[in-house]
Amino acid sequence: MRIDIITIFPDYFAPLELSLIGKARAAGILDIRLHDLRSWTHDRHNTVDDTPYGGGPGMVMKPEPWGEALDAVIGAGRATPDQGSSPDTPDGTPGPGAVPRLVVPTPSGTPFTQERARRLSEEPWLVFACGRYEGIDSRVAADAARRMPVEEVSIGDYVLAGGESATLVIVETVSRLLPGVLGNAESAVQDSFATGAMENLLEGPVYTKPAHWRGLEVPPVLLSGDHGAVDRWRRHEALRKTARNRPELLRALAEAGMAGLDRRD
Ligand SMILES: Nc1cc(-c2ccc3ccn(Cc4ccc(CN5CCCCC5)cc4)c3c2)n[nH]1
């Protein structure tokens, strides 16, 4: 997967050199490219913002630098209507005709969820537009939508100072779903909100050695070697955790008549 990030704070993304994502980049699984929006300004002060039309607090990001930046980053990949975004190369990286999906973090976007991360992880090429100030002139997304899919994404009902943190969250969540990014020891399958037997439940407590620590014991069932009993215990703990921390998820499961909720564990 290729990921382009356009931002006025490229240094914000130094963490993408580390850990799993850093290794995936070194292994060629991820091709992450950073672009400083100010490279596409032409005035002495590299201006990227201006006062909002209609008045109101703060500043809005000007459209021109964004338009030029997206043209440059997407470049020859500009689509004609009949071109899909399917990769032209066998390893899933975008070929010359590929079209990226533009992801624009914003408080007013549609919710980012694990399911949406799975969908994005199947894309060959994502471009992130990191806004600052009070946001980006709305014509930037409108113009981009003429030649590529555009998604406005919120990572939660709170207001960040810009799109960079949200982009880090989305890139991390999506990247860990790519084949080869998580080691064999870890698995994204058992995540909260994963599909399958623990569908949409929060995961319960986890333990490792030592079995006794500061007078606190590991639940004996986990040491029993009885995998059926362990699975039942884990599901019960997941239901308890979900009921305590996210009762609305449990109601949704009950309403969906999910099998197993009424099972006597
Ligand atoms: N999930 C999430 C994504 C973001 C995000 C993403 C990208 C940018 C770019 C700039 N900001 C800061 C910003 C944006 C909008 C406003 C306008 N204000 C919003 C609250 C109601 C009144 C009007 C203020 C400040 C961003 C914030 N925050 N939270």
The ligand as a MOL file (V3000), in Angstrom:
LIG
                    3D

  0  0  0     0  0            999 V3000
M  V30 BEGIN CTAB
M  V30 COUNTS 29 33 0 0 0
M  V30 BEGIN ATOM
M  V30 1 N -12.2880 13.6390 14.8920 0
M  V30 2 C -11.6580 14.8640 14.7560 0
M  V30 3 C -11.0000 15.3650 13.6250 0
M  V30 4 C -10.5740 16.6160 13.9650 0
M  V30 5 C -9.8940 17.5820 13.0990 0
M  V30 6 C -9.4260 17.1920 11.8490 0
M  V30 7 C -8.8640 18.1190 10.9950 0
M  V30 8 C -8.7660 19.4410 11.3880 0
M  V30 9 C -8.3180 20.6140 10.7550 0
M  V30 10 C -8.4680 21.6530 11.6500 0
M  V30 11 N -9.0120 21.1580 12.7920 0
M  V30 12 C -9.3180 21.9700 13.9570 0
M  V30 13 C -10.6890 22.5140 13.8710 0
M  V30 14 C -11.5930 22.0780 12.9210 0
M  V30 15 C -12.8830 22.6460 12.8630 0
M  V30 16 C -13.2170 23.6500 13.7330 0
M  V30 17 C -14.5480 24.3100 13.5910 0
M  V30 18 N -15.3640 24.0990 14.7570 0
M  V30 19 C -15.4730 22.6600 15.0600 0
M  V30 20 C -16.3430 22.4510 16.2550 0
M  V30 21 C -17.6970 23.0770 16.0770 0
M  V30 22 C -17.5810 24.5420 15.7020 0
M  V30 23 C -16.6690 24.7060 14.4900 0
M  V30 24 C -12.3100 24.0840 14.6840 0
M  V30 25 C -11.0370 23.4930 14.7630 0
M  V30 26 C -9.1990 19.8210 12.6630 0
M  V30 27 C -9.7600 18.8980 13.5250 0
M  V30 28 N -10.9440 16.8730 15.2250 0
M  V30 29 N -11.5930 15.7880 15.6960 0
M  V30 END ATOM
M  V30 BEGIN BOND
M  V30 1 1 1 2
M  V30 2 2 2 3
M  V30 3 1 2 29
M  V30 4 1 3 4
M  V30 5 1 4 5
M  V30 6 2 4 28
M  V30 7 1 5 6
M  V30 8 2 5 27
M  V30 9 2 6 7
M  V30 10 1 7 8
M  V30 11 1 8 9
M  V30 12 2 8 26
M  V30 13 2 9 10
M  V30 14 1 10 11
M  V30 15 1 11 12
M  V30 16 1 11 26
M  V30 17 1 12 13
M  V30 18 1 13 14
M  V30 19 2 13 25
M  V30 20 2 14 15
M  V30 21 1 15 16
M  V30 22 1 16 17
M  V30 23 2 16 24
M  V30 24 1 17 18
M  V30 25 1 18 19
M  V30 26 1 18 23
M  V30 27 1 19 20
M  V30 28 1 20 21
M  V30 29 1 21 22
M  V30 30 1 22 23
M  V30 31 1 24 25
M  V30 32 1 26 27
M  V30 33 1 28 29
M  V30 END BOND
M  V30 END CTAB
M  END
